[in-house]
């Protein structure tokens, strides 16, 4: 860590201490302690986020809006440098930003109870609800085509045409399953043309670790706003369903451990709709379970595409890892579809 970065914020002296923090895979993160003050310092990964200034601008615009309209809402905005900038740029190390550390807060890496799922869903719902009056289309697109399912399907088809033939043969059953369920893509293609679906300020990365909790496991606010862009509610709800419903992650090789926990589904639905019930149209609510199918299917496509492209995007810690991930997501999708009717009834009575 260069002292130049800390100097830009006036963090100098012998009492300034930095330590690596968290388990994030995209940005590098540190805690910075300066006397009684504590901060979170992040280096933005420019391999993923090509225009860090757009991220900073989005956070600033949203923070200004919430500060005026909902001053009591906890929204963690970046500290200004001594030059009143949102970011610091170092030619060797790239872009950095500094956030205040929220006292008595904690993050959770893996959801372990329905109450945690409820609290997280409530926080993501509140974030979108409070920004209902914000002009979403004024936000910068920080990750183009991030949740563009038709594009992911095209990339999948190209991989089948041009990819590793041996791996394509090995993955034949998974490939056929995904082709047979292309209706999930067709539905997503209709959403932008349907006035019942509103484009809103959407977080796009609703894993449990992107919520701050207090000491009693009550949600405080959402964090990690790099992917906040205009989008549809299916992205946020779908990512929660994909990552909260099963007791095991996408890395699990034993597919018998994958299940859809109905009590977690109910918790997500109750938490999100406690904030968004009046915001969502009846047709949007009818697509609540579809949101999970959308995200799980898209992630399965991405994993199998990368596998037959020789692991160029996600990489692989062992041979066949992306194939394992893809099969895992296919089983998760199958399990969700098996319970779709029952889960839809849960939504209908909320």
N, C-alpha and C positions, 0 to 999 in steps of 0.2 A: 504493500500500500504506500503510494507516494505521499509525502508530506505536502506536496503541491496541492493535492485535492483537499486535504484538511485545511490548509491555509486559506483556500478560497472561501471557506465558511468561518474563518476566524478561529478555528480550533487549533490553538497552539499551546505550548507549555508542557511541562513534565507530567501533568496529571491527565493528559489525553491518552486513552488506551483504546486500541482496536482489536476485535476478535472475530474470527469467522462465525457466521450465524446461519442456522436453518439448513434445510435439505433441498432447496430449490434447484432444479435442473437447468434453468435457463439463465437467470442472472446471478452473478456472484454477490453475496450479501455479508455485511459485517455489522457488529454493534460498535458504536463509538461512545465511550464514556469520557466526559469532560467535567470533572468535579461532581456536582450534583445532577448534571444534565446527562441524558442518554439519548442516542439517536440510532437510526438504522441507515446505513450507507449501502447503496447498491450500484454496481456497474451494469449497465444495460448491454445485453448481448446483441451486438450489431449484426451477427450472422443471422439472427432471427428477426430482429426489429431494425429495419434499414434506416428509419427516420426517427431517431429518439426525440427530436424536437416536436414531432407530432404527438407523441405520447405526453410530453410535458404540457403541450398546449391543451390537449383534451382534459387532463387532470385540472389544469388551471381554470378552464371554462366551467367545468362541472363544479369545482370548488367554489367559484364565485357565485354561481347560481344557487347552490345549496346554502351558502353563507347568507345570502339575501333572503331567500324564501323560507328556509328551514334552519335558522341559526342554532337550534338545539341539537341538530343531528351531528353525530360524530363522524367527520370526514377527514381523513388523514391526508393533508396536502404537503407538498415538498417545501422544505425550508429554502429561503432565498440565500444566494451567495452574498458576499459583501458588495458585489457589483449588481445586486438585485436580479440575478439570473436564476432560472429554475434548474439548470444543468451546469455541470463543469465538464469541459473537454480537455483531455490530455492526449497529445499526439501518440504517445506510446501505449497508453492504457484505455483510451476511449472515453465514453460518456458516463458520468456519475450523477446521482441525485441523493439527497439527504432528507430523511423523514424523522419527525419526532417519534420517540419510543412511547407508546401508550402504556402508562403505568398500570400495573396489576392486570395486564392482559397476557393471553397465551394463545398459541395456535395448536391445532390438532391435525396430525398427519393422516390418521385413519378413523373414520366414523365408527364409534363403538356402541352407540345406543340410539334408539328412536328419538329421544329428546335432543340429542346433538343434531340429528338430521333435521328435526323440526326447527331448531334455532337457526341453523345455517340457511335453510330454505326461507325462513322468515326474513333474514337479513338480506338475502338476494332479492326477494320480493319487495322489500321496503325500498331498497336502492332504486329499483326500476320505477316503483310507484311514485316516489318523491320527485323523480325526474320526468314524470309524465308530461309536464308542461315545457320541458326543455326541447329545443329544436334539434332532434337527434341527427338530422342530416348535416348539421354544422360540424359534427365531430369528424376528425380525420380517420381514415381507414389505416390502422396501424399494421394489420396483417391481411393483405388482400386475399380474398377467396378462402379465408380460414375455415368457414363452415359451408362452403359451396359444394353440396353433395353431388349435383350433376357433373361438376368438374372432377371430383374424386372418382366418379364412375368412369368418366372418359379416361382418366389416367390408369385406372384398373384395366380397361379394355386395351389400351396401348401396351401395357405391360404384358398382357396375354399374347399380344401379337409379337412383341419384340424382346420379351424377357427370357430368362434362363429356362430352357425347355425341360431340363431334368426337374427343376423345382416346380414347373407348371404341372408336370405329370404327377409329382408327389402330392400336390395340393389340389388335384382334380375335384375331389368331393367338396372341398370348401369353395372352390371357384364356382362349381355348378350351383351350390346352395345360394351364393350371392347373386348369381345371374337369375335364378328362379324368383328372387325377392326384389327384383328391380322396381316393383310397384312403390317401394319406399322412396325411390328417387323420383318417380312420376308425381307422387303426392307433393314432394318438396318443390318440384318445378311449378306447381300450381299456386303455391302460397304467395309469392310476390304479386300475383295478378288478382288475388282475392282481397277485396276491401275489408273483409271481416278480420284479416290479420293486419295488425298495426306494427309498423316499424318503430321500435323504441330504443332507448339507451339500454344496451345489453352488455352484461359483463363478459360473457363468452368463455369463462374458465371457472366454473363454480365448484371446484373440488373443495373439500372441507377445510383444507389448509389456507384457503383464501378468505376465511372469516376469523376475526379476532373474538375470543371468548373471555369472559371475566373468570374470576376464581371459582365461581359456582356453575360454570358451564353455560352461562347465559350469553347469547350473542351480543356483541358490541357494535360491530360494523364490518363492512367488506373491505378487503385490501387487494393488492396486486392488480392494479387497474390498467395494465399495459394493453390488454385486449378489449378494453371498453370501446365499443363502436356501435353504430346503428345496426340493429338486428331484430330477430323475432324471438318471442318467448321460448320457442322450442329449443333454442340453443342452451339457455340457462337451465331450464327444467330437464332437458335431455341429458346434460352433463351431470346433473345431480343424480338422476336415475341410473345412469351408467356407472357412476363411481360409488354410490351409497347403498344400492340395493343388495349387492352380493357380498357375502362375508369375506370373499377372496378377491384379489386384484387381477388385472389382466395378465400378470406374470405367472399365475397358477397353472401348472401343467396337468394337475389332477382335476379334470373337468367334473368329476363327481362331487366336488366341493362347491361348485357354482350353484347358487340358488337365488330366487327372487323372494326377498323377505317382505311379506305383505305389510307387516307393521311399520317397516321403514318407509314403504311407499305411502302409506296413510300419513305418516309423520311429515314427509316431504310435501304432500298435497295440502295438508292442513296448514303447515307453516307458510308455504308460498301463497296459498289462497287467502290466508288471514290478512295479507297485504294487497293481493292482486285480484281478489274476487270481483270487485267492481270494475276493474280495468280490463279484464279479459272478456272478449265476446263469447257468446254461447258456442260458436264454432271453434274458437280457440280452446275452450275448455274441453270440447269433444276430442281435441288433438293432444290432450295431456299425455296419454300413454304413447301416442305416436311419437311424441318428443323423445322418449326413451329409445324407441325403435330407430328413429332418425340418427341419434348419436352413436348408438351401439353399432348399427350397420355401417355408418361412415368410418368408425374406427376399425372395424373388421376389414373394410376395403383398403384402408390406408396400410394396415399391417401386412395384408397379403400382397398388396402392390409392391411394398418395399421388399418383401421376401423374394418375389420373383424378379425384382430388379437388383438382386444381390445386396440388399441391405444398405442402400446408398443414403437413405434419409435418416432413419432411426439408428442405424448401426446395429451391432449384435454382439453381445457378450459371450454367446456360445452359438454353435451352428444350429440354425433352425429356430432361434428365439422369436423372430417375427412370425413364423408359422405357428408356433405355440400361442402367441398372443392372438393371432387371427382366429384360430380354432376356439380359443377361450371366449372371444367375443361372439362367435357364431353360436356357441352353446348358451351364452347369456341371452342372446336375442331369441333363441328358441324357447328358453324358459319364460321370457317376458311374454312372448306371443301365446304360450300355453295359458297364462294367467290374465291375458288381456281383457277378457270379458268381465271377470271378477273385479279387476282393478278399475275398469271403466265405471262399474257400479259404485265403487268407492267415491269417485269424482262426482258422480251424479247426485249423491246425497249430501255433498258438502256445500 
